[in-house]
Amino acid sequence: MTLPRPVKTLLSDTPRDAAVMRTWARLQRSRRVAPARGSGFGLAVAGLCSVAAGALLVVGWQRTQGPTLDTTRALAVMALPDSAARPSLNTLLAQGRTAPAPHAHLVPPMPRPATPAPVAEPAPPPDPVHALLESAAEAVREADYPRAATLLAEVAEHHPEDPRTPTALFALGRLQAENLHRRADAARSFTRALELGPEERLVVPLWRALEEVRPARADDGR
Amino acid sequence: MPSPARATVTRLPEGVPTASLVLRARARESAAESLLYRRYADDLISVTSRLLRSTAAAEDVVHDTFLVAFERLGQLRDPAQFRAWALSIAVSLVRKRLRRARLLQWVGLDTLHTEPLELQSRDGLSVEARGELAVLDAVLKKLPTEQRLAWSLRHVEGEKLEEVAASLGKSLATTKRYIAAAERLISAHVNLSPELP
């Protein structure tokens, strides 16, 4: 038997869609964590080390002042049951609504006893994503699936940077696949959710959902 | 909080020339970055998974390749040559992995689960062809890393000699020497069709 050149003509050439999408989701997350590494890489590393040392000092000081880290949520995520691999629509919508808005991510500062408390709390900034997710959940409860889909699509279109958007897209994909029977649209929603870099625990369920709807993509003619 | 860059991800037509995509990606336009990735990721994952014999390791390499590529797009002299440039980044990462794996194997530690060439073959391939692929795989593993990479890029992937040289960061003469040295050992064990023109 003589092997032809190039040898790859004998090797499997199936598209590696899953690997491509997984890597893209990972790349998005990595770039969010480490946005820029310019030519002064050594300088940046030195700077990062200084920042890390400073952060350790701050964390150490905060620990002596009392607990501020939200470990309950982290433990809850770690303790997710197997059923979480395929969360229900209601679970997804509830997760989206209860997830903190981007402006609520910071740990509130320690109270300073010397300064007087303000007379009135400033009004929190409006949270349109929360409002849209509330309305979408209401529409699902009323079995008004087209309206729910429109509201979730609005979240994805106008708030792509919001950390709740991948969850909203997951819910949208589930609605499209299971209630609206638009599997091609569902595949696009799941793909977009993966492109946006969802939370780690959503990646596998999203991939499973995408695999479930993908074979029918050619059949439904969309 | 609308984000025009993100919102246009799906609006860029697939036919945009690579050079234009690179120029737009240099301006941190995420739509262009996304399209560049979609255009070349599958190819790079395929090439690196054959070089490393592992899809998981190839995913790591391609992740790091695009991370570096998007950061250093400004250093790419000819934007139309994005594929060759990205391949050279990927090959340099593959080289590091192969050397590390070889070192760890030498001290008795197998690093990663690998899929030999015969297990990556097309469905329906004859037993004889699979056997030849297995022998080729074994011989390639014995070669020095540079020779293995040069020969694989040229005769497994079918890359042009100039592209192999650019990917390895070596001169054309050195690349030819690597390939010739590898060819001598491989042809002693495996039946191969005549060399590519």
Interface residues (C-beta under 8 A of the other chain):
Chain A: M1 T2 L3 P4 R5 P6 V7 K8 L10 L11 S12 D13 P15 R16 D17 A19 V20 R22 T23 W24 R26 L27 S30 R31 A34 A36 R37 G38 P102 E157 H158 H159 P160 E161 D162 R192 E195 L196
Chain B: M1 P2 S3 R6 A7 V9 T10 S34 Y37 R38 A41 D42 I45 S46 S49 R50 T55 A58 E59 V62 H63 F66 L67 F70 E71 L117 Q120 S121 R122 D123 L125 S126 E128 A129 G131 E132 L133 L136 H155 V156 E157 G158 V190 N191 L192 S193 P194 E195 L196
